[in-house]
């Protein structure tokens, strides 16, 4: 009798389910009719070759089911999906919970199969997203985070924002720690030893469902809690002040750069291309800035810019403008604490004239202005005589 039961068990494990297999292509919509008993349907996608134009491509498999009364099995081939199905139904393994994710993103370069067991009617849709915006945002944010890490590690606003977020997350960990003190340790450990880690994961799933329920029904309390913990975190950050230790700043910078590179790596299913992007970014980041000036210098040497000569009126206006600017800078310097007025007065012949200039009066006397205008008129008269002589 025992030998018969054992042979029946082995036969059930090795048996085929003969489940229908649907091959998925772009825009496919498969409708499954209801049945009296649960049955398995397998949907398979066959990966495509890796090309650089498919860098941010994603495959979306969407399950449109009226309820959550279904089971999902994943695997690279339909044979492995069938084995997972048989293993669950013809063995003594206990699966308390199953994956109920309705939108499944698949790797476009790998073969993937999904088995769905249900007795209700449902349909599945399959689409190939040419450019996944989330993947593209991962790449852009990762590059910006890596490049701006040296500035962010010293930025005061970034310090306060991170401090507030860290304080809110830490307060949640404190609540979890207090809740763990209430749970009796010995009965819980006995349950873990008796039922295995399945019970632990089941409890964690219940906690996550309760957290989602709290976020949906008690949003106002959650907002006030986050505001209170965020305000306390801001006070603590203000009390300690921004980070000034150079080694601590370096640790923050390196952590931000590692985070940016990690986002870049997960920005594409094409992992070889993602690693190439990371290598290019690191090389570009460590290239000396003087190397970037070489092409510019070569271009200027090869194609020098055209020099535009000034007319007499433009030359006069530029001289007046620059002279006025230089005099204003000199006046500001003489009025600033950096200038030692008494020491400078010892070197001047006319201290009263210097004081008048600092107070805003003209730097030229009336006699100097008259002499300058006379010399200009004399120069113009000589030029007119020369022109008249040349014409004769």
C-alpha positions in Angstrom: 0.0 0.0 0.0 2.8 2.4 0.9 4.6 1.5 -2.4 1.4 2.3 -4.3 1.0 5.7 -2.7 4.7 6.5 -3.3 4.4 5.5 -7.0 1.2 7.6 -7.4 3.0 10.6 -5.9 5.9 10.3 -8.3 3.6 9.9 -11.2 1.7 13.1 -10.2 4.9 15.1 -10.0 6.2 14.0 -13.4 2.8 14.3 -15.1 2.1 16.9 -17.7 -0.8 19.4 -17.2 -1.3 19.9 -21.0 -2.0 23.5 -20.2 -2.6 25.7 -23.3 0.3 27.9 -24.2 -0.2 31.4 -25.7 2.7 33.1 -27.5 2.7 36.8 -26.8 3.4 39.5 -29.4 2.9 43.3 -29.5 -0.7 44.4 -28.9 -1.9 40.8 -28.1 -5.1 40.7 -26.0 -6.0 37.1 -24.9 -9.5 36.5 -23.3 -9.9 33.4 -21.1 -13.4 32.1 -20.5 -14.7 31.0 -17.1 -14.8 27.3 -16.1 -16.2 25.2 -13.3 -12.8 24.4 -11.9 -9.5 26.2 -11.7 -7.3 25.6 -14.8 -3.9 26.7 -15.8 -3.1 28.9 -18.8 0.5 29.7 -19.8 1.6 32.9 -21.6 5.1 33.0 -23.0 7.2 35.7 -24.5 10.4 34.9 -26.4 13.2 37.4 -26.0 14.8 39.4 -28.8 18.4 40.0 -29.6 20.2 42.9 -27.7 20.6 46.1 -29.8 21.5 49.5 -28.6 18.2 51.0 -29.9 16.4 48.8 -27.4 18.3 50.2 -24.4 15.2 51.5 -22.5 12.7 49.0 -23.8 10.4 47.2 -21.4 7.8 44.5 -21.9 4.5 45.0 -20.0 2.3 42.0 -19.2 -1.0 43.2 -17.7 -3.6 40.9 -16.0 -7.1 42.1 -16.1 -8.8 39.9 -13.5 -12.1 40.8 -11.7 -10.8 39.6 -8.3 -7.7 38.3 -6.6 -8.8 34.7 -6.7 -6.0 33.4 -8.9 -2.5 32.1 -8.7 0.5 33.1 -10.7 3.6 31.0 -11.6 6.7 32.4 -13.3 9.5 30.8 -15.1 11.7 31.0 -18.2 9.9 28.2 -20.0 6.5 26.6 -20.0 8.0 23.3 -18.6 9.3 25.1 -15.5 6.0 26.8 -15.0 4.2 23.5 -15.2 6.6 22.0 -12.7 5.9 24.8 -10.3 2.2 24.2 -10.8 2.5 20.5 -10.2 4.8 21.0 -7.3 2.2 23.1 -5.5 -0.8 20.7 -6.3 0.8 17.4 -5.8 3.2 17.9 -2.9 2.8 18.8 0.8 4.2 22.3 0.4 2.0 25.0 1.8 1.7 28.3 -0.1 -0.2 30.7 2.1 0.1 33.6 -0.2 0.8 34.1 -3.9 1.9 36.9 -6.1 -1.1 39.1 -7.0 0.7 41.8 -9.0 -1.4 42.7 -12.0 1.2 44.7 -14.0 4.3 42.6 -14.6 7.4 44.1 -16.4 9.4 41.5 -18.2 13.0 41.5 -19.5 12.6 42.1 -23.3 15.8 40.1 -24.0 15.0 36.9 -22.0 12.4 34.2 -22.5 9.6 34.5 -19.9 6.5 32.5 -19.2 3.7 33.3 -16.8 1.1 30.7 -15.7 -2.3 31.9 -14.3 -4.6 29.5 -12.5 -8.2 30.7 -12.2 -11.7 29.6 -12.8 -13.1 33.1 -13.5 -13.0 34.8 -16.8 -10.2 37.3 -17.4 -8.0 38.7 -20.1 -4.3 39.6 -20.5 -2.8 42.3 -22.6 0.8 42.4 -23.8 2.6 45.5 -24.9 6.2 46.4 -25.8 7.2 49.9 -24.4 9.8 51.2 -26.8 11.1 53.8 -24.3 10.2 53.3 -20.7 10.1 56.7 -19.1 10.9 55.4 -15.7 14.1 53.7 -17.0 15.1 57.0 -18.7 14.4 58.9 -15.5 16.6 56.5 -13.6 19.4 57.2 -16.0 19.1 61.0 -16.0 18.7 61.1 -12.2 21.7 58.8 -11.7 23.9 60.9 -14.0 22.9 64.1 -12.3 23.3 62.7 -8.9 26.8 61.4 -9.7 28.0 64.7 -11.2 26.5 66.9 -8.6 27.6 64.8 -5.6 30.5 67.0 -4.6 28.2 70.1 -4.5 25.3 68.3 -2.8 27.5 66.9 0.0 28.3 70.5 1.0 24.9 72.0 0.3 23.0 73.1 3.4 19.5 72.7 1.9 20.4 69.1 0.9 21.6 68.4 4.4 18.3 69.6 6.0 16.2 67.7 3.5 18.1 64.4 4.0 18.0 65.0 7.8 14.3 65.4 7.8 13.7 62.3 5.6 16.1 60.3 7.8 14.3 61.4 10.9 10.9 60.4 9.6 12.1 57.0 8.6 13.9 56.5 11.9 10.7 57.3 13.8 9.0 54.6 11.9 11.7 52.1 12.9 11.3 53.2 16.6 7.6 52.4 16.4 8.3 49.0 14.9 10.8 48.4 17.7 8.3 49.3 20.4 5.7 47.0 18.7 8.2 44.2 18.7 8.6 44.6 22.5 4.8 44.0 22.9 4.9 40.7 21.0 5.8 37.7 23.2 9.2 36.4 22.0 9.0 32.8 23.0 5.6 31.9 21.4 6.6 33.8 18.3 9.9 31.9 18.0 8.2 28.6 18.6 5.8 29.4 15.7 8.8 30.3 13.5 10.6 27.0 14.3 7.4 25.0 13.8 6.1 26.5 10.6 9.3 28.0 9.1 9.9 31.3 7.4 6.6 31.1 5.6 4.8 32.3 8.7 7.3 35.2 9.0 6.7 36.3 5.4 2.9 35.9 6.0 3.1 38.2 9.0 5.1 40.7 7.1 2.5 40.7 4.3 -0.3 41.3 6.9 1.7 44.2 8.3 2.2 45.7 4.8 -1.6 45.3 4.1 -2.3 47.1 7.4 0.1 49.9 6.5 -1.6 50.4 3.1 -5.0 50.4 4.9 -3.7 53.1 7.3 -2.4 55.2 4.5 -5.8 55.0 2.7 -8.1 55.6 5.6 -6.1 57.7 8.0 -4.2 60.1 5.6 -4.7 63.1 7.8 -3.1 61.4 10.9 -0.2 60.2 8.7 0.3 63.7 7.4 0.3 65.3 10.9 2.7 62.5 12.1 5.1 63.2 9.3 5.0 67.0 9.9 5.7 66.5 13.6 8.6 64.1 13.1 9.9 66.2 10.3 9.8 69.4 12.5 11.7 67.6 15.3 14.2 66.3 12.8 14.7 69.9 11.5 15.3 71.1 15.0 18.0 68.5 15.7 19.7 69.2 12.3 19.7 72.9 13.1 21.1 72.2 16.6 24.0 70.1 15.2 24.5 72.2 12.1 25.7 71.1 8.7 28.6 68.7 8.3 32.0 70.4 8.3 34.4 67.4 8.7 36.1 66.8 5.4 36.1 63.0 5.7 32.4 62.9 6.5 31.8 65.1 3.5 33.8 62.6 1.3 31.7 59.7 2.7 28.5 61.5 1.8 29.8 62.3 -1.7 30.9 58.7 -2.3 27.6 57.4 -1.1 25.7 59.7 -3.5 27.9 58.7 -6.4 27.4 55.0 -5.7 23.7 55.6 -5.5 23.8 57.3 -8.9 25.8 54.5 -10.5 23.3 52.0 -9.1 20.4 53.9 -10.6 22.3 53.9 -14.0 22.8 50.1 -13.8 19.1 49.4 -13.2 18.0 51.9 -15.8 18.1 49.3 -18.5 17.6 45.5 -19.0 20.6 45.7 -21.4 23.1 45.3 -18.6 26.2 45.4 -20.8 25.2 48.7 -22.3 24.4 50.0 -18.8 27.9 49.1 -17.6 29.3 50.8 -20.6 27.4 54.0 -19.7 28.9 53.8 -16.2 32.4 53.3 -17.5 32.0 56.3 -19.9 30.7 58.5 -17.1 33.5 57.7 -14.8 36.1 58.3 -17.4 34.4 61.6 -18.5 34.2 62.7 -14.8 37.9 62.1 -14.2 39.3 63.7 -17.4 41.3 66.9 -16.6 39.4 70.0 -17.5 42.4 71.3 -19.5 41.8 68.5 -22.0 38.4 70.0 -23.0 40.1 73.3 -23.9 42.4 71.6 -26.5 39.7 71.4 -29.2 38.6 75.0 -28.5 42.2 76.3 -28.8 42.6 74.3 -32.1 39.4 75.8 -33.5 40.4 79.3 -32.5 43.9 78.8 -34.1 42.4 77.3 -37.2 39.5 79.7 -37.6 40.5 82.9 -35.7 37.6 85.3 -35.0 37.2 88.3 -37.1 38.3 91.5 -35.4 35.9 94.4 -35.6 37.6 97.8 -35.6 36.0 100.7 -33.7 35.0 103.9 -35.2 36.1 107.3 -33.7 32.7 107.7 -32.0 32.7 104.1 -30.6 36.3 104.6 -29.4 35.3 107.8 -27.6 32.2 106.3 -26.0 34.2 103.2 -24.9 36.9 105.4 -23.3 34.3 107.5 -21.4 32.5 104.4 -20.2 35.7 102.6 -19.0 37.1 105.7 -17.4 33.9 106.3 -15.4 33.8 102.7 -14.3 37.5 102.7 -13.2 37.0 106.0 -11.3 33.9 104.5 -9.5 35.9 101.4 -8.5 38.8 103.6 -7.2 36.3 105.8 -5.2 34.8 102.7 -3.6 38.2 101.3 -2.7 39.2 104.6 -1.1 36.0 104.6 1.0 36.4 101.0 2.1 38.1 99.8 5.3 40.8 98.1 3.2 42.3 101.5 2.2 44.4 103.3 4.8 43.4 106.9 4.1 45.9 108.4 6.5 48.9 106.6 5.0 47.7 107.5 1.5 47.2 111.2 2.6 50.9 111.3 3.5 51.9 110.5 -0.1 49.6 113.1 -1.7 50.4 116.8 -2.4 46.7 117.9 -2.3 44.8 116.1 0.4 41.8 118.4 0.0 41.4 117.4 -3.6 41.6 113.7 -2.7 38.9 114.1 -0.1 36.7 115.9 -2.6 37.1 113.1 -5.1 36.2 110.4 -2.5 33.1 112.4 -1.6 31.9 112.2 -5.3 33.3 115.3 -7.0 35.2 115.3 -10.2 38.8 114.2 -10.3 39.7 117.0 -12.7 40.0 120.7 -11.9 38.6 123.5 -14.1 42.0 124.5 -15.4 42.8 120.9 -16.4 39.4 120.6 -18.2 40.1 123.9 -20.0 43.6 122.8 -21.0 42.3 119.5 -22.3 39.6 121.1 -24.4 42.1 123.7 -25.8 44.5 120.9 -26.8 41.7 119.0 -28.6 40.6 122.1 -30.5 44.2 122.8 -31.5 44.7 119.3 -32.7 41.5 119.5 -34.8 42.6 122.8 -36.3 46.0 121.4 -37.3 44.2 118.4 -39.0 41.9 120.8 -40.9 44.9 122.8 -42.1 46.7 119.6 -43.3 43.5 118.5 -45.1 43.2 121.9 -46.8 46.9 121.8 -47.8 46.5 118.3 -49.3 43.5 119.4 -51.3 45.5 122.4 -52.7 
